Amino acid sequence: MKNYQPNIMTTNKTAKIQFYEGTDEPVVPEIRLTRSKDGTTGQALFLFEKPQALSSITDGEITGMRMIDSEGEILTREVKVKFVDGEPIFLEAVYIWKNTPDFDRFMRFANSYAKSNGLGYSEKK
């Protein structure tokens, strides 16, 4: 399992995540990757704690998560809101890839997003 975790460094944002078109999500998620043994399929789990998108939930329903970078947009519709004591606290999104080119494209986004948000990379063994 792999995680991206924030560090102190920040740079210009060239990669971003949006739940509402045109509105960047400022909260940086924890991202966990899992892959099949042959590496061709897998998923990325994004966990946002108290994202701004939940405070704007009255602006409309969240129908997906857009991952936007210089190459374009990757979209996932697998988005869930998690409640704690009746309050929406977490947003969970899952991006699933089914082939190596999709994984490679996702990793280019992930690397760009990490640089844009001053994230470090660590691999759990």
Contacts in CASP RR format, 6 or more apart in sequence:
PFRMAT RR
TARGET T0000
AUTHOR 0000-0000-0000
METHOD contacts of the structure
MODEL  1
MKNYQPNIMTTNKTAKIQFYEGTDEPVVPEIRLTRSKDGTTGQALFLFEK
PQALSSITDGEITGMRMIDSEGEILTREVKVKFVDGEPIFLEAVYIWKNT
PDFDRFMRFANSYAKSNGLGYSEKK
1 32 0 8 1.000
1 33 0 8 1.000
1 34 0 8 1.000
1 124 0 8 1.000
2 31 0 8 1.000
2 32 0 8 1.000
2 33 0 8 1.000
2 121 0 8 1.000
2 122 0 8 1.000
2 123 0 8 1.000
2 124 0 8 1.000
3 30 0 8 1.000
3 31 0 8 1.000
3 32 0 8 1.000
3 121 0 8 1.000
3 122 0 8 1.000
3 123 0 8 1.000
3 124 0 8 1.000
4 30 0 8 1.000
4 31 0 8 1.000
4 110 0 8 1.000
4 113 0 8 1.000
4 114 0 8 1.000
4 119 0 8 1.000
4 120 0 8 1.000
4 121 0 8 1.000
5 30 0 8 1.000
5 119 0 8 1.000
5 120 0 8 1.000
5 122 0 8 1.000
6 28 0 8 1.000
6 117 0 8 1.000
6 118 0 8 1.000
6 119 0 8 1.000
6 120 0 8 1.000
7 118 0 8 1.000
7 119 0 8 1.000
7 120 0 8 1.000
8 118 0 8 1.000
9 118 0 8 1.000
10 117 0 8 1.000
10 118 0 8 1.000
11 115 0 8 1.000
11 116 0 8 1.000
11 117 0 8 1.000
11 118 0 8 1.000
12 116 0 8 1.000
13 24 0 8 1.000
13 116 0 8 1.000
13 117 0 8 1.000
14 69 0 8 1.000
14 70 0 8 1.000
14 112 0 8 1.000
14 115 0 8 1.000
14 116 0 8 1.000
15 67 0 8 1.000
15 68 0 8 1.000
15 69 0 8 1.000
15 70 0 8 1.000
15 109 0 8 1.000
15 112 0 8 1.000
15 113 0 8 1.000
15 115 0 8 1.000
15 116 0 8 1.000
15 117 0 8 1.000
16 24 0 8 1.000
16 25 0 8 1.000
16 68 0 8 1.000
16 69 0 8 1.000
16 113 0 8 1.000
16 116 0 8 1.000
17 24 0 8 1.000
17 25 0 8 1.000
17 29 0 8 1.000
17 46 0 8 1.000
17 65 0 8 1.000
17 66 0 8 1.000
17 67 0 8 1.000
17 68 0 8 1.000
17 113 0 8 1.000
18 24 0 8 1.000
18 25 0 8 1.000
18 65 0 8 1.000
18 66 0 8 1.000
18 68 0 8 1.000
19 25 0 8 1.000
19 51 0 8 1.000
19 53 0 8 1.000
19 62 0 8 1.000
19 64 0 8 1.000
19 65 0 8 1.000
19 66 0 8 1.000
19 79 0 8 1.000
19 91 0 8 1.000
20 53 0 8 1.000
20 56 0 8 1.000
20 59 0 8 1.000
20 60 0 8 1.000
20 62 0 8 1.000
21 66 0 8 1.000
23 52 0 8 1.000
23 53 0 8 1.000
23 56 0 8 1.000
25 48 0 8 1.000
25 51 0 8 1.000
25 52 0 8 1.000
25 53 0 8 1.000
26 52 0 8 1.000
27 48 0 8 1.000
27 49 0 8 1.000
27 50 0 8 1.000
27 51 0 8 1.000
27 52 0 8 1.000
28 117 0 8 1.000
28 119 0 8 1.000
29 46 0 8 1.000
29 47 0 8 1.000
29 48 0 8 1.000
29 51 0 8 1.000
29 93 0 8 1.000
30 46 0 8 1.000
30 47 0 8 1.000
30 49 0 8 1.000
31 44 0 8 1.000
31 45 0 8 1.000
31 46 0 8 1.000
31 47 0 8 1.000
31 110 0 8 1.000
32 44 0 8 1.000
32 45 0 8 1.000
32 47 0 8 1.000
33 42 0 8 1.000
33 43 0 8 1.000
33 44 0 8 1.000
33 45 0 8 1.000
34 42 0 8 1.000
34 43 0 8 1.000
34 45 0 8 1.000
35 41 0 8 1.000
35 42 0 8 1.000
35 103 0 8 1.000
36 42 0 8 1.000
39 100 0 8 1.000
39 103 0 8 1.000
40 98 0 8 1.000
40 99 0 8 1.000
40 100 0 8 1.000
40 103 0 8 1.000
41 96 0 8 1.000
41 97 0 8 1.000
41 98 0 8 1.000
41 99 0 8 1.000
42 96 0 8 1.000
42 97 0 8 1.000
42 98 0 8 1.000
42 103 0 8 1.000
43 94 0 8 1.000
43 95 0 8 1.000
43 96 0 8 1.000
43 97 0 8 1.000
44 94 0 8 1.000
44 95 0 8 1.000
44 97 0 8 1.000
44 106 0 8 1.000
44 110 0 8 1.000
45 92 0 8 1.000
45 93 0 8 1.000
45 94 0 8 1.000
46 65 0 8 1.000
46 91 0 8 1.000
46 92 0 8 1.000
46 93 0 8 1.000
46 94 0 8 1.000
46 95 0 8 1.000
47 90 0 8 1.000
47 91 0 8 1.000
47 92 0 8 1.000
48 90 0 8 1.000
48 91 0 8 1.000
48 92 0 8 1.000
48 93 0 8 1.000
49 89 0 8 1.000
49 90 0 8 1.000
50 89 0 8 1.000
50 90 0 8 1.000
51 91 0 8 1.000
53 62 0 8 1.000
53 91 0 8 1.000
54 81 0 8 1.000
54 88 0 8 1.000
54 89 0 8 1.000
54 91 0 8 1.000
57 81 0 8 1.000
57 88 0 8 1.000
62 79 0 8 1.000
62 81 0 8 1.000
62 91 0 8 1.000
63 77 0 8 1.000
63 79 0 8 1.000
64 75 0 8 1.000
64 76 0 8 1.000
64 77 0 8 1.000
64 78 0 8 1.000
64 79 0 8 1.000
64 93 0 8 1.000
65 75 0 8 1.000
65 76 0 8 1.000
65 79 0 8 1.000
65 93 0 8 1.000
65 95 0 8 1.000
66 73 0 8 1.000
66 74 0 8 1.000
66 75 0 8 1.000
67 73 0 8 1.000
67 74 0 8 1.000
67 75 0 8 1.000
67 76 0 8 1.000
67 95 0 8 1.000
67 106 0 8 1.000
67 109 0 8 1.000
67 113 0 8 1.000
69 108 0 8 1.000
69 109 0 8 1.000
69 112 0 8 1.000
69 113 0 8 1.000
70 112 0 8 1.000
71 105 0 8 1.000
71 108 0 8 1.000
71 109 0 8 1.000
74 95 0 8 1.000
74 105 0 8 1.000
74 106 0 8 1.000
74 109 0 8 1.000
76 93 0 8 1.000
76 94 0 8 1.000
76 95 0 8 1.000
76 96 0 8 1.000
78 93 0 8 1.000
78 94 0 8 1.000
78 95 0 8 1.000
78 96 0 8 1.000
79 91 0 8 1.000
79 92 0 8 1.000
79 93 0 8 1.000
80 91 0 8 1.000
80 92 0 8 1.000
80 93 0 8 1.000
81 88 0 8 1.000
81 90 0 8 1.000
81 91 0 8 1.000
81 92 0 8 1.000
82 88 0 8 1.000
82 89 0 8 1.000
82 90 0 8 1.000
82 91 0 8 1.000
82 92 0 8 1.000
83 89 0 8 1.000
84 90 0 8 1.000
95 106 0 8 1.000
97 103 0 8 1.000
97 106 0 8 1.000
113 119 0 8 1.000
114 120 0 8 1.000
114 121 0 8 1.000
END
